[in-house]
Amino acid sequence: MDSFEPKKLALLRLWQILWEHSDDKHPLTQEEMAERLQKEYGIDLERKAIGRNLSLLREAGAEIESSREGSYLLCRDFEDSELHLLIDGVLCSKHVTAKHSADLIDRLCRLSNKYFRSHVKNICSVGDWSKTENPALFYNIEMIDTAIERKCRIGYDYNKIGIDKKLHNSSYQVVTPYQMLLHNQRYYLMAYSEYWGNMVFHRLDRITDMSLTEEKATPLSKVPGYENGMDYKRLATAMPYMYSDKPERITFLADVGIVDQIVDWFGDDVRFLKCPDEGKVEATVTASPNAIVHWAMQYIAHVEIISPESLRETVRKALEKGLEKYNQ
């Protein structure tokens, strides 16, 4: 049979065969490589020629291990365990559509061999996960990057989800973008609203119809509270939820049993003091008051706000309002 590919491609095809079909549990003999070359690419190559090509690949930097059982790729850019971690990250990313998730997972699988792909069953179930239906995410990311580079503002529709589970326009925003943040498994745009005069955090999966404007961006140093730049640690720990109010010093009593969760939410900067009651601890954090109200309600059976008094009063009123609903 005549070759339908020239032999000069044999080196490349041999590399592809090793990539696709080999690992330490599945080494390939030279006979098996020759068979695949002939069957898949129509290239006839003798064992000695295959041996020479393997040597050339090693000289080029390929980590190929050989033994009596055969040869295989010893090292890849990613370990299978690392790929599993990345795939899990795509699966639980609610801001990525099911279609994009499946496509990304498929491309991640191509970074390993066929044996890895046979163990990844999650590709079939990606549609079962709760995902956004907004396909503009990646377009928005590119547009934001362009705006940051050009130092201009962007305009877009900011949406809310209705009872029909679809996006509905809530407002039109023109902002200066600074950064994209992944927080609580959500992707946020951190931007300054010149109209409102404060920093906003908008979910990327709620943004549609984004465009660049001719208006110049507001330098970050001109934004109150950000004169010295961004403190990413403060952003992560002071805002358990992405509210844009100014962080304040807040003290609360908490059950000792949730100390680890407090550290998870507020980081290592939280200050603890022992209480006369051994089952309690006093914690002090610097955080968004609006976010703390939401957080304290989540942990209402374990947390009591002490100060500031205004925040304690806000939580008390929220509890009274809630009790009214359940006491009817």
SULZI-V888292 format. One record per residue. N is the residue number from 1. RES is the residue in one small letter. D_LAST is the distance of its C-alpha to the last C-alpha in Angstrom with 2 decimals. Layout:
N;RES;D_LAST  N;RES;D_LAST
This chain:
1;m;85.54  2;d;85.62  3;s;82.96  4;f;80.38  5;e;79.67  6;p;82.41  7;k;82.99  8;k;82.33  9;l;78.62  10;a;78.94  11;l;77.85  12;l;74.57  13;r;73.91  14;l;74.68  15;w;72.11  16;q;69.51  17;i;70.34  18;l;69.91  19;w;66.59  20;e;65.22  21;h;66.68  22;s;67.39  23;d;65.88  24;d;66.99  25;k;66.04  26;h;67.64  27;p;70.99  28;l;73.25  29;t;76.96  30;q;79.39  31;e;80.05  32;e;76.37  33;m;76.25  34;a;79.38  35;e;77.92  36;r;74.73  37;l;76.78  38;q;78.87  39;k;76.10  40;e;73.49  41;y;75.78  42;g;79.20  43;i;80.75  44;d;83.48  45;l;83.93  46;e;86.03  47;r;84.77  48;k;86.87  49;a;85.37  50;i;81.86  51;g;82.82  52;r;84.12  53;n;80.94  54;l;78.84  55;s;81.05  56;l;80.59  57;l;76.80  58;r;77.01  59;e;79.25  60;a;76.68  61;g;74.06  62;a;72.39  63;e;71.51  64;i;72.95  65;e;73.56  66;s;76.31  67;s;77.35  68;r;79.10  69;e;75.95  70;g;75.78  71;s;74.24  72;y;70.69  73;l;68.78  74;l;68.12  75;c;65.64  76;r;63.27  77;d;61.32  78;f;58.14  79;e;57.74  80;d;55.78  81;s;53.14  82;e;52.79  83;l;52.42  84;h;49.68  85;l;47.86  86;l;48.27  87;i;47.17  88;d;44.01  89;g;43.35  90;v;43.76  91;l;41.53  92;c;38.54  93;s;39.06  94;k;36.22  95;h;37.93  96;v;40.96  97;t;40.96  98;a;41.70  99;k;45.12  100;h;46.08  101;s;44.89  102;a;47.09  103;d;50.00  104;l;49.71  105;i;49.52  106;d;52.57  107;r;54.52  108;l;53.57  109;c;54.85  110;r;58.16  111;l;58.72  112;s;59.47  113;n;61.35  114;k;60.62  115;y;59.79  116;f;56.87  117;r;55.51  118;s;55.71  119;h;53.24  120;v;50.66  121;k;48.42  122;n;45.51  123;i;47.15  124;c;46.29  125;s;42.60  126;v;42.01  127;g;40.27  128;d;37.62  129;w;36.43  130;s;33.73  131;k;36.01  132;t;36.07  133;e;37.66  134;n;39.19  135;p;42.95  136;a;43.88  137;l;43.28  138;f;46.95  139;y;48.14  140;n;45.76  141;i;47.13  142;e;50.69  143;m;49.88  144;i;48.28  145;d;51.32  146;t;53.62  147;a;51.83  148;i;51.98  149;e;55.67  150;r;56.46  151;k;54.37  152;c;52.62  153;r;49.08  154;i;47.13  155;g;44.90  156;y;42.22  157;d;39.09  158;y;35.97  159;n;33.46  160;k;29.88  161;i;28.80  162;g;27.06  163;i;25.02  164;d;28.48  165;k;29.20  166;k;32.10  167;l;33.10  168;h;32.60  169;n;34.38  170;s;32.36  171;s;35.21  172;y;38.94  173;q;40.07  174;v;43.53  175;v;43.87  176;t;46.49  177;p;46.02  178;y;46.97  179;q;45.78  180;m;43.80  181;l;41.64  182;l;40.23  183;h;37.03  184;n;34.37  185;q;36.11  186;r;35.78  187;y;38.73  188;y;38.36  189;l;40.70  190;m;41.20  191;a;42.42  192;y;42.80  193;s;41.37  194;e;43.89  195;y;41.58  196;w;38.74  197;g;41.17  198;n;39.54  199;m;39.56  200;v;37.26  201;f;36.47  202;h;36.06  203;r;35.71  204;l;38.92  205;d;37.37  206;r;35.42  207;i;38.65  208;t;40.80  209;d;43.90  210;m;45.20  211;s;48.52  212;l;50.85  213;t;51.39  214;e;54.46  215;e;52.62  216;k;53.67  217;a;51.31  218;t;50.19  219;p;51.83  220;l;49.43  221;s;51.25  222;k;50.09  223;v;46.37  224;p;44.92  225;g;44.31  226;y;46.54  227;e;49.90  228;n;51.19  229;g;49.90  230;m;47.11  231;d;46.06  232;y;44.67  233;k;43.73  234;r;41.67  235;l;39.97  236;a;39.05  237;t;37.81  238;a;36.41  239;m;34.19  240;p;32.20  241;y;30.61  242;m;32.73  243;y;31.53  244;s;34.41  245;d;33.73  246;k;36.36  247;p;36.07  248;e;35.75  249;r;36.40  250;i;33.18  251;t;32.94  252;f;30.33  253;l;30.22  254;a;29.92  255;d;30.42  256;v;34.06  257;g;33.12  258;i;32.02  259;v;35.13  260;d;36.62  261;q;33.60  262;i;33.72  263;v;37.40  264;d;36.69  265;w;34.37  266;f;36.37  267;g;39.91  268;d;42.60  269;d;42.21  270;v;39.15  271;r;40.29  272;f;39.23  273;l;39.79  274;k;39.56  275;c;37.22  276;p;37.97  277;d;35.25  278;e;37.08  279;g;33.93  280;k;33.05  281;v;34.90  282;e;34.83  283;a;35.09  284;t;36.22  285;v;36.20  286;t;37.07  287;a;34.44  288;s;32.44  289;p;29.61  290;n;27.42  291;a;28.21  292;i;27.57  293;v;24.00  294;h;23.44  295;w;25.55  296;a;23.94  297;m;20.45  298;q;22.21  299;y;23.69  300;i;20.92  301;a;21.67  302;h;25.32  303;v;25.75  304;e;25.37  305;i;26.74  306;i;29.31  307;s;30.97  308;p;31.19  309;e;28.84  310;s;27.64  311;l;26.48  312;r;24.77  313;e;22.90  314;t;21.93  315;v;20.48  316;r;18.62  317;k;17.01  318;a;16.16  319;l;14.49  320;e;12.46  321;k;11.41  322;g;10.57  323;l;8.57  324;e;6.39  325;k;5.82  326;y;5.56  327;n;3.79  328;q;0.00
